[in-house]
């Protein structure tokens, strides 16, 4: 029941509110029937119960501004038509209302019972152990006046807010008649008149309730103001974080380039500078580390030595020398021999750098497609225009890298050149093994008994090649030994030069990847997005002018919330000012059990 002082309006107004907003006007004479009808509509005509509230709003001159909740009586044993867990259901409803610390528990006790045995006392003590928000109302004082004074003064059940004894209305008594009879009872009855006048009468109860609730509200108001300010701050921050409302194409263009700038900044952090403060726990966004791993894997896939076709030592080189010989000086090595062998070896690794650039651009594309939606989440309507731009940009980057790799491979096949001094050092070191190989092929110093033949070593330790099987070379006729020496020289040159080839491919491709990613993040991405989104008569930008339904609804909700919170704060501040001036009456919530 919500009581409201009607001021100068002499005519009382009563209405029932229930079932999600249904309102039924009633009168003092008909209110009981209206409540019964509403109860039957909600809980049925049997003995069932429901936790759906029925609110009786009473506007009447002179009544205190109070809200009271009349909770159901406690039933331990279900009667016919009631559920077996009737006690649990009722206890749950009661505790839901009396548990909040802002509530005042109005514990209604009959003077005819022993207070410590009351179930309602036990239940209120479960949520209010100190009794500081429990007020006991003793009814039927006229039925059991003996010992009532001792009950309410000794306070065996620790009711912190004290007791108020009242007399129930009898029969068809009017409210005025009942109050007059109550006043006479506590003034003239030989036992009840001994109870302190501050503990008797319905008017005293109403006065005590308003005073208690005023005190509670006064204590709670600073917390309420703090909660309002906190929520107002959160709502204002959330509204401030929402994207600005775009009214013109110029506004949309500025916002679009702001988004592009944020995407660029994130990509530069991740892919160029190696900063990952935006994604500290997401290894996939630690871009420079992932690119370094890709390059390390690429370097491992390139063979440290020139690939062979599986033939025995020097066989391939000797065959190439035979096929490239010309009319030259006998100790002159044909240039084309090294060229043929090197081209063959370079072709065998050409797919490896192509694999690397495909892996790099797949990774970069994935990052870009994640960063764009993240920074443009406030304008999802522009995202469909951005995706084709990203796809086109990535296709161009892949094409440029593939063209660079082809040129890199072709350059290695055009000429054999290096300024790396390590080439000569390595070749000279390897050539120390040429004399060992010659000795092994020509050594006949160890005769074998009976067979009258000579043994030759099957393996020789050669610098740069390790322990090498040369048994197949013993089959060469003497005139072919010199060819084998030339083949060894050719193989040493190729092995020494191969290190320069590998380093050049690795270094060149690494620099190309770093430069291309930096160029994409700092320039190409912005140019491509601008061309795609701002082309076609600014269609992509104009779509940003139309907010999404979700964003519009959220903005409207936040604005209404902020306005309501500001009004609430003003109301609460005014209440606090009135309390400071000791205003007489406050409204509040009271729960009776």
MIKEFI-854040 format. One line per 3 residues: number of its first residue (from 1); their letters; for each residue x, y, z of C-alpha. Coordinates in nm, 3 decimals, padded with zeros to 5 digits, always signed. Each point is the difference from the previous one (the first is absolute). Layout:
<rs>
NUM	A	X/Y/Z; ...
</rs>
This chain:
<rs>
1	XXX	+00.000/+00.000/+00.000; +00.137/+00.338/-00.105; -00.138/+00.289/+00.207
4	XXX	+00.028/+00.351/-00.140; -00.115/+00.324/+00.162; -00.252/+00.164/-00.235
7	XXX	+00.059/+00.347/+00.141; -00.312/+00.218/-00.024; -00.198/-00.259/-00.195
10	XXX	-00.273/-00.121/+00.237; -00.115/-00.280/-00.226; +00.206/-00.322/+00.045
13	XXX	+00.113/-00.187/-00.313; +00.079/-00.374/+00.002; +00.122/-00.223/-00.281
16	XXX	+00.145/-00.350/-00.041; +00.301/-00.070/-00.221; +00.096/-00.356/-00.096
19	XXX	+00.078/-00.243/-00.284; +00.258/+00.205/-00.184; -00.168/+00.340/+00.003
22	XXX	-00.369/-00.071/+00.035; -00.174/+00.277/+00.200; -00.343/-00.034/+00.165
25	XXX	-00.162/+00.299/+00.176; -00.183/-00.081/+00.323; -00.136/+00.160/+00.320
28	XXX	+00.029/-00.053/+00.373; -00.325/-00.195/+00.005; +00.094/-00.224/-00.293
31	XXX	+00.375/-00.040/+00.055; -00.028/-00.338/+00.175; -00.202/-00.149/-00.286
34	XXX	+00.239/+00.147/-00.257; +00.300/-00.155/+00.177; -00.172/-00.340/+00.016
37	XXX	-00.083/+00.017/-00.372; +00.359/+00.092/-00.090; +00.133/-00.281/+00.221
40	XXX	-00.229/-00.253/-00.167; +00.110/+00.123/-00.342; +00.368/-00.042/+00.088
43	XXX	+00.005/-00.309/+00.225; -00.329/-00.165/-00.088; -00.310/-00.057/+00.208
46	XXX	+00.154/-00.277/+00.211; +00.256/+00.027/+00.275; +00.304/+00.050/-00.222
49	XXX	+00.245/+00.285/+00.041; +00.199/+00.223/-00.238; +00.297/+00.232/+00.038
52	XXX	-00.156/+00.252/-00.241; -00.072/+00.316/+00.203; -00.332/+00.186/+00.021
55	XXX	+00.057/+00.369/+00.073; -00.272/+00.206/+00.169; +00.067/+00.371/-00.055
58	XXX	-00.183/+00.224/+00.250; -00.001/+00.376/-00.047; -00.174/+00.157/+00.297
61	XXX	+00.027/+00.320/+00.195; +00.199/-00.033/+00.319; +00.145/-00.350/-00.051
64	XXX	+00.378/-00.044/+00.041; +00.216/-00.052/-00.308; +00.077/-00.368/+00.053
67	XXX	+00.033/-00.318/-00.201; -00.089/-00.321/+00.180; +00.018/-00.356/-00.130
70	XXX	-00.246/-00.239/+00.160; +00.174/-00.337/-00.024; -00.187/-00.333/+00.010
73	XXX	-00.052/-00.185/+00.326; +00.236/-00.291/+00.068; -00.155/-00.341/-00.074
76	XXX	+00.191/-00.309/+00.107; -00.253/-00.273/-00.090; -00.161/+00.018/-00.345
79	XXX	-00.375/-00.026/-00.013; -00.207/-00.143/-00.283; +00.090/+00.163/-00.329
82	XXX	+00.334/+00.137/+00.117; +00.340/-00.125/-00.121; +00.214/-00.218/+00.227
85	XXX	+00.272/+00.266/+00.011; -00.238/+00.277/+00.108; +00.222/+00.090/+00.297
88	XXX	+00.312/+00.033/-00.218; -00.186/+00.216/-00.253; -00.137/+00.236/+00.266
91	XXX	+00.336/+00.016/+00.182; +00.171/+00.086/-00.328; -00.244/+00.284/-00.070
94	XXX	+00.036/+00.140/+00.353; +00.381/-00.014/+00.003; +00.026/+00.166/-00.339
97	XXX	-00.173/+00.307/+00.145; +00.149/+00.012/+00.350; +00.362/-00.079/-00.092
100	XXX	+00.105/+00.343/-00.145; +00.160/+00.209/+00.273; -00.202/+00.305/-00.108
103	XXX	-00.324/-00.174/+00.100; -00.182/+00.042/+00.332; -00.148/-00.328/+00.123
106	XXX	-00.341/+00.065/+00.158; -00.047/-00.321/+00.198; -00.370/-00.045/+00.083
109	XXX	-00.047/-00.204/+00.320; -00.316/-00.101/+00.180; -00.015/+00.087/+00.370
112	XXX	-00.151/-00.344/+00.057; +00.320/-00.193/-00.091; +00.343/-00.042/+00.151
115	XXX	+00.230/+00.226/-00.207; +00.310/-00.226/+00.002; -00.200/-00.282/-00.165
118	XXX	-00.115/+00.212/-00.295; +00.123/-00.119/-00.339; +00.003/+00.358/-00.129
121	XXX	+00.242/+00.102/+00.278; +00.235/-00.287/-00.088; -00.011/+00.090/-00.372
124	XXX	+00.068/+00.371/+00.057; +00.291/-00.086/+00.231; +00.159/-00.200/-00.286
127	XXX	+00.043/+00.318/-00.207; +00.019/+00.257/+00.282; +00.202/-00.158/+00.280
130	XXX	+00.045/+00.328/+00.192; -00.367/+00.096/-00.030; +00.098/+00.353/-00.103
133	XXX	-00.258/+00.011/-00.276; -00.276/-00.208/+00.156; -00.308/+00.167/+00.154
136	XXX	-00.259/-00.219/+00.175; -00.373/+00.081/-00.019; -00.206/-00.177/+00.265
139	XXX	-00.362/-00.057/-00.105; -00.301/-00.121/+00.204; +00.126/+00.193/+00.302
142	XXX	-00.355/+00.015/+00.133; -00.030/-00.382/-00.018; +00.306/-00.083/+00.216
145	XXX	+00.095/+00.299/+00.212; +00.147/-00.212/+00.282; +00.380/+00.004/-00.009
148	XXX	+00.017/+00.210/-00.317; +00.191/+00.276/+00.177; +00.273/-00.245/+00.104
151	XXX	+00.018/-00.148/-00.351; +00.062/+00.332/-00.172; +00.237/+00.140/+00.261
154	XXX	+00.217/-00.304/+00.068; +00.052/-00.063/-00.374; +00.103/-00.365/+00.013
157	XXX	+00.022/-00.020/-00.380; +00.225/+00.306/-00.051; -00.217/+00.226/-00.210
160	XXX	+00.234/+00.293/-00.056; -00.257/+00.258/-00.107; -00.239/-00.081/+00.282
163	XXX	-00.371/-00.087/+00.024; -00.326/+00.175/-00.082; -00.321/-00.145/+00.140
166	XXX	-00.322/+00.054/-00.198; -00.366/-00.096/+00.010; -00.153/-00.169/-00.305
169	XXX	-00.314/+00.133/-00.165; -00.307/-00.194/+00.103; -00.288/-00.071/-00.234
172	XXX	-00.118/+00.297/-00.204; +00.184/+00.263/+00.199; +00.118/+00.294/-00.200
175	XXX	+00.361/+00.104/+00.014; -00.094/+00.299/+00.224; -00.206/-00.215/+00.237
178	XXX	+00.277/-00.258/+00.026; +00.258/+00.264/+00.087; -00.225/+00.156/+00.264
181	XXX	-00.059/-00.342/+00.157; +00.374/-00.069/-00.012; +00.083/+00.329/+00.172
184	XXX	-00.255/-00.069/+00.279; +00.134/-00.356/+00.044; +00.361/+00.101/+00.060
187	XXX	-00.103/+00.295/+00.214; -00.256/-00.169/+00.229; +00.073/-00.374/+00.008
190	XXX	+00.152/-00.088/+00.340; +00.283/-00.207/-00.155; +00.047/+00.151/-00.345
193	XXX	+00.002/+00.356/+00.130; +00.329/-00.078/+00.174; +00.177/-00.041/-00.336
196	XXX	+00.196/+00.308/-00.104; -00.202/+00.220/-00.237; +00.291/-00.003/-00.248
199	XXX	-00.065/-00.372/-00.049; -00.374/-00.005/-00.070; -00.239/+00.090/-00.279
202	XXX	-00.016/-00.007/-00.377; +00.084/+00.373/-00.027; +00.312/-00.069/+00.207
205	XXX	+00.087/-00.285/-00.236; -00.033/+00.222/-00.307; +00.210/+00.270/+00.166
208	XXX	+00.267/-00.249/+00.105; +00.017/-00.145/-00.353; +00.050/+00.338/-00.164
211	XXX	+00.263/+00.098/+00.258; +00.188/-00.329/-00.035; -00.009/+00.007/-00.376
214	XXX	+00.106/+00.364/-00.005; +00.301/-00.095/+00.210; +00.085/-00.294/-00.227
217	XXX	-00.039/+00.209/-00.312; +00.217/+00.272/+00.150; +00.274/-00.259/+00.058
220	XXX	-00.046/-00.153/-00.343; -00.018/+00.319/-00.204; +00.378/+00.058/-00.026
223	XXX	+00.043/-00.354/-00.134; -00.291/+00.054/-00.238; +00.157/+00.321/-00.128
226	XXX	+00.331/-00.181/-00.046; -00.170/-00.282/-00.192; -00.181/+00.253/-00.220
229	XXX	+00.324/+00.189/-00.067; +00.186/-00.324/-00.080; -00.266/-00.114/-00.246
232	XXX	-00.024/+00.349/-00.146; +00.376/+00.005/-00.051; -00.004/-00.345/-00.164
235	XXX	-00.290/+00.094/-00.227; +00.165/+00.331/-00.095; +00.329/-00.177/-00.073
238	XXX	-00.178/-00.263/-00.209; -00.183/+00.271/-00.196; +00.326/+00.188/-00.045
241	XXX	+00.168/-00.315/-00.134; -00.269/-00.047/-00.262; +00.085/+00.128/-00.346
244	XXX	-00.107/+00.356/-00.072; -00.320/+00.057/-00.190; +00.083/+00.075/-00.362
247	XXX	-00.212/+00.269/-00.163; +00.187/+00.082/-00.323; +00.221/-00.175/-00.251
250	XXX	+00.292/+00.206/+00.129; -00.061/-00.142/+00.349; -00.005/-00.351/-00.144
253	XXX	+00.325/+00.057/-00.194; +00.175/+00.125/+00.315; -00.122/-00.299/+00.197
256	XXX	+00.102/-00.240/-00.277; +00.357/+00.131/-00.007; +00.009/-00.014/+00.380
259	XXX	-00.082/-00.372/-00.025; +00.267/-00.050/-00.267; +00.252/+00.181/+00.217
262	XXX	-00.079/-00.230/+00.293; +00.037/-00.309/-00.220; +00.333/+00.130/-00.130
265	XXX	+00.124/+00.070/+00.351; -00.091/-00.351/+00.117; +00.165/-00.166/-00.301
268	XXX	+00.315/+00.210/+00.041; +00.018/-00.102/+00.365; -00.046/-00.369/-00.072
271	XXX	+00.183/-00.045/-00.330; +00.265/+00.275/-00.007; +00.098/+00.106/+00.352
274	XXX	-00.066/-00.329/+00.178; -00.228/+00.151/+00.267; -00.284/-00.219/+00.119
277	XXX	-00.149/+00.192/+00.295; -00.343/-00.024/-00.167; +00.025/-00.382/-00.004
280	XXX	+00.230/-00.102/+00.287; -00.146/-00.352/+00.025; -00.060/-00.075/-00.368
283	XXX	+00.320/-00.139/-00.160; -00.157/+00.016/-00.345; +00.009/+00.382/+00.024
286	XXX	+00.369/+00.014/+00.095; +00.076/+00.075/-00.364; +00.376/+00.054/-00.017
289	XXX	+00.062/-00.319/+00.199; -00.223/-00.204/-00.232; +00.169/+00.149/-00.310
292	XXX	+00.343/-00.080/+00.146; -00.111/-00.360/+00.055; -00.116/-00.022/-00.361
295	XXX	+00.335/+00.130/-00.125; +00.192/-00.240/+00.225; -00.205/-00.287/-00.135
298	XXX	+00.067/+00.120/-00.354; +00.376/+00.007/+00.067; -00.012/-00.355/+00.140
301	XXX	-00.176/-00.125/-00.313; +00.278/+00.132/-00.222; +00.273/-00.267/-00.024
304	XXX	+00.336/+00.101/+00.151; +00.174/-00.179/-00.288; -00.099/-00.012/-00.365
307	XXX	-00.243/-00.282/-00.060; +00.128/-00.312/-00.175; -00.184/-00.240/-00.224
310	XXX	+00.110/-00.302/+00.203; +00.290/-00.098/-00.226; +00.340/-00.098/+00.145
313	XXX	+00.261/+00.263/+00.079; +00.111/+00.209/-00.307; -00.197/-00.208/-00.253
316	XXX	-00.242/+00.283/-00.084; +00.281/+00.258/-00.021; +00.206/-00.222/-00.231
319	XXX	-00.297/-00.053/-00.230; -00.069/+00.375/-00.019; +00.365/+00.070/-00.075
322	XXX	-00.009/-00.250/-00.285; -00.314/+00.160/-00.145; +00.128/+00.358/+00.029
325	XXX	+00.353/-00.051/-00.130; +00.112/+00.197/-00.297; +00.306/+00.080/-00.201
328	XXX	+00.191/+00.159/+00.285; +00.323/-00.029/+00.190; +00.013/-00.339/+00.174
331	XXX	+00.020/+00.145/+00.353; -00.280/+00.253/-00.057; -00.338/-00.069/+00.171
334	XXX	-00.302/+00.094/-00.211; -00.204/+00.279/+00.161; -00.320/-00.164/-00.117
337	XXX	+00.069/-00.305/+00.215; -00.046/+00.194/+00.327; -00.290/+00.188/-00.154
340	XXX	-00.186/-00.318/-00.097; +00.047/-00.160/+00.339; -00.092/+00.316/+00.192
343	XXX	-00.319/+00.057/-00.203; -00.104/-00.357/+00.066; +00.053/+00.042/+00.377
346	XXX	-00.175/+00.341/+00.013; -00.303/-00.138/-00.184; -00.030/-00.274/+00.262
349	XXX	-00.058/+00.258/+00.279; -00.213/+00.253/-00.194; -00.326/-00.118/+00.165
352	XXX	+00.127/+00.069/+00.354; -00.003/+00.385/-00.016; -00.339/-00.012/-00.175
355	XXX	-00.133/-00.203/+00.293; +00.133/+00.261/+00.243; -00.166/+00.301/-00.163
358	XXX	-00.330/-00.187/-00.022; +00.021/-00.082/+00.372; +00.091/+00.360/+00.090
361	XXX	-00.283/+00.160/-00.195; -00.256/-00.252/+00.125; +00.101/+00.097/+00.354
364	XXX	-00.007/+00.375/-00.072; -00.340/-00.029/-00.169; -00.141/-00.179/+00.303
367	XXX	+00.125/+00.279/+00.230; -00.140/+00.276/-00.220; -00.341/-00.171/-00.021
370	XXX	-00.005/-00.018/+00.381; +00.113/+00.358/+00.062; -00.242/+00.163/-00.243
373	XXX	-00.320/-00.136/+00.162; +00.140/+00.074/+00.347; +00.056/+00.367/-00.072
376	XXX	-00.313/+00.040/-00.213; -00.235/-00.195/+00.228; -00.193/+00.323/+00.066
379	XXX	-00.070/+00.029/-00.373; -00.064/-00.355/-00.125; -00.173/+00.144/-00.306
382	XXX	+00.339/+00.102/-00.144; +00.161/-00.342/+00.045; -00.143/-00.161/-00.317
385	XXX	+00.176/+00.271/-00.204; +00.330/-00.055/+00.181; +00.029/-00.376/-00.052
388	XXX	+00.035/+00.016/-00.383; +00.264/+00.272/+00.047; +00.201/-00.223/+00.233
391	XXX	-00.034/-00.295/-00.236; +00.115/+00.210/-00.296; +00.293/+00.138/+00.201
394	XXX	+00.113/-00.348/+00.105; -00.022/-00.129/-00.356; +00.223/+00.285/-00.116
397	XXX	+00.248/-00.065/+00.284; +00.017/-00.372/-00.087; +00.050/+00.082/-00.364
400	XXX	+00.283/+00.246/+00.078; +00.174/-00.250/+00.226; -00.034/-00.282/-00.253
403	XXX	+00.150/+00.227/-00.265; +00.286/+00.092/+00.234; +00.073/-00.367/+00.079
406	XXX	+00.008/-00.084/-00.372; +00.243/+00.287/-00.061; +00.212/-00.111/+00.295
409	XXX	+00.025/-00.354/-00.137; +00.060/+00.124/-00.357; +00.282/+00.229/+00.118
412	XXX	+00.178/-00.294/+00.160; -00.026/-00.188/-00.328; +00.130/+00.285/-00.218
415	XXX	+00.353/+00.030/+00.140; +00.232/-00.149/+00.259; +00.132/+00.284/+00.211
418	XXX	+00.064/+00.091/+00.362; +00.207/+00.260/+00.182; -00.007/-00.215/+00.310
421	XXX	+00.363/-00.074/+00.101; -00.117/-00.321/+00.166; -00.043/-00.152/-00.345
424	XXX	+00.376/-00.003/-00.072; +00.085/-00.110/+00.354; -00.242/-00.292/-00.017
427	XXX	+00.108/-00.104/-00.352; +00.370/+00.015/+00.094; -00.062/-00.212/+00.309
430	XXX	-00.188/-00.259/-00.202; +00.266/-00.013/-00.269; +00.244/-00.129/+00.262
433	XXX	-00.183/-00.328/-00.043; +00.077/-00.024/-00.372; +00.352/-00.132/+00.061
436	XXX	-00.135/-00.260/+00.244; -00.248/-00.117/-00.258; +00.273/-00.023/-00.266
439	XXX	+00.219/-00.208/+00.232; -00.292/-00.231/+00.075; -00.068/-00.058/-00.365
442	XXX	+00.364/-00.049/-00.099; +00.125/-00.189/+00.315; +00.149/-00.341/-00.091
445	XXX	+00.254/-00.025/+00.280; -00.166/-00.283/+00.192; +00.025/-00.336/-00.183
448	XXX	-00.235/-00.282/+00.102; +00.166/-00.344/+00.042; -00.040/-00.263/-00.271
451	XXX	-00.230/+00.213/-00.214; +00.287/+00.232/-00.094; -00.247/+00.297/-00.011
454	XXX	-00.013/+00.323/+00.184; -00.264/+00.126/+00.253; -00.153/+00.350/-00.010
457	XXX	-00.188/+00.174/+00.286; -00.382/-00.013/-00.039; -00.067/+00.315/+00.209
460	XXX	+00.187/+00.328/+00.035; -00.044/+00.285/+00.253; -00.052/+00.312/-00.211
463	XXX	-00.036/+00.353/+00.146; -00.357/+00.122/-00.040; -00.125/-00.343/-00.107
466	XXX	+00.100/-00.219/+00.292; +00.073/-00.372/-00.034; -00.078/-00.065/-00.364
469	XXX	-00.039/-00.330/-00.186; +00.225/+00.001/-00.308; +00.007/-00.373/-00.075
472	XXX	-00.194/+00.049/-00.324; +00.271/+00.235/-00.129; +00.260/-00.279/+00.012
475	XXX	-00.158/-00.128/-00.320; +00.116/+00.305/-00.192; +00.277/-00.050/-00.253
478	XXX	+00.311/+00.209/+00.065; -00.089/+00.256/-00.267; -00.333/+00.069/+00.182
481	XXX	+00.165/+00.087/+00.333; +00.063/+00.356/-00.117; -00.368/+00.031/-00.089
484	XXX	-00.085/-00.108/+00.356; +00.232/+00.272/+00.133; -00.180/+00.258/-00.211
487	XXX	-00.335/-00.136/+00.124; +00.120/+00.036/+00.360; +00.097/+00.363/-00.070
490	XXX	-00.345/+00.060/-00.149; -00.172/-00.158/+00.298; +00.207/+00.207/+00.244
493	XXX	-00.085/+00.321/-00.186; -00.371/-00.088/+00.001; +00.002/-00.088/+00.371
496	XXX	+00.184/+00.319/+00.097; -00.223/+00.217/-00.220; -00.321/-00.167/+00.124
499	XXX	+00.039/+00.162/+00.341; -00.011/+00.342/-00.166; -00.307/-00.097/-00.202
502	XXX	-00.191/-00.115/+00.309; +00.091/+00.309/+00.202; -00.099/+00.226/-00.288
505	XXX	-00.339/-00.167/-00.037; -00.069/+00.009/+00.374; +00.114/+00.361/+00.049
508	XXX	-00.170/+00.127/-00.314; -00.330/-00.165/+00.079; +00.008/+00.110/+00.366
511	XXX	+00.054/+00.363/-00.101; -00.270/-00.024/-00.264; -00.252/-00.137/+00.251
514	XXX	+00.079/+00.268/+00.261; -00.015/+00.279/-00.257; -00.324/-00.125/-00.155
517	XXX	-00.176/-00.036/+00.336; +00.114/+00.347/+00.108; -00.120/+00.145/-00.328
520	XXX	-00.337/-00.177/+00.035; -00.055/+00.123/+00.356; +00.110/+00.358/-00.060
523	XXX	-00.133/+00.073/-00.349; -00.155/-00.271/-00.215; -00.280/-00.098/+00.238
526	XXX	-00.125/+00.358/+00.037; +00.015/+00.062/-00.376; -00.188/-00.319/-00.083
529	XXX	-00.270/+00.053/+00.266; -00.051/+00.360/-00.106; -00.035/-00.098/-00.366
532	XXX	-00.249/-00.276/+00.080; -00.213/+00.170/+00.268; +00.004/+00.355/-00.138
535	XXX	-00.040/-00.101/-00.362; -00.333/-00.039/-00.178; -00.126/+00.344/+00.110
538	XXX	+00.085/-00.053/+00.366; -00.247/-00.290/+00.034; +00.206/-00.177/+00.265
541	XXX	+00.039/+00.314/+00.210; -00.365/+00.098/-00.029; -00.101/-00.334/+00.150
544	XXX	+00.174/+00.114/+00.319; -00.258/+00.279/+00.036; -00.273/-00.254/+00.074
547	XXX	+00.052/-00.142/+00.351; -00.075/-00.364/+00.064; -00.325/-00.070/+00.191
550	XXX	+00.198/-00.146/+00.290; +00.224/+00.307/+00.030; -00.294/+00.241/-00.025
553	XXX	-00.195/-00.192/+00.265; +00.300/-00.014/+00.232; +00.069/+00.373/-00.035
556	XXX	-00.365/+00.082/+00.070; -00.007/-00.232/+00.301; +00.316/+00.154/+00.145
559	XXX	-00.132/+00.353/-00.043; -00.326/-00.087/+00.173; +00.192/-00.176/+00.277
562	XXX	+00.227/+00.301/+00.053; -00.297/+00.237/+00.012; -00.183/-00.221/+00.249
565	XXX	+00.309/-00.037/+00.218; +00.055/+00.375/+00.002; -00.362/+00.055/+00.103
568	XXX	+00.031/-00.271/+00.267; +00.313/+00.157/+00.139; -00.177/+00.335/+00.023
571	XXX	-00.297/-00.158/+00.179; +00.223/-00.181/+00.249; +00.203/+00.316/+00.060
574	XXX	-00.321/+00.192/+00.076; -00.106/-00.275/+00.242; +00.334/+00.022/+00.177
577	XXX	-00.044/+00.377/+00.028; -00.346/-00.047/+00.151; +00.136/-00.254/+00.246
580	XXX	+00.270/+00.243/+00.099; -00.278/+00.248/+00.078; -00.175/-00.283/+00.192
583	XXX	-00.288/-00.047/-00.236; -00.276/-00.194/+00.177; -00.098/-00.277/-00.241
586	XXX	+00.179/-00.243/-00.230; -00.128/-00.290/-00.209; +00.133/-00.352/+00.028
589	XXX	-00.057/-00.377/-00.021; -00.131/-00.215/+00.284; -00.046/-00.375/-00.001
592	XX	-00.229/-00.174/+00.243; +00.027/-00.365/+00.092
</rs>
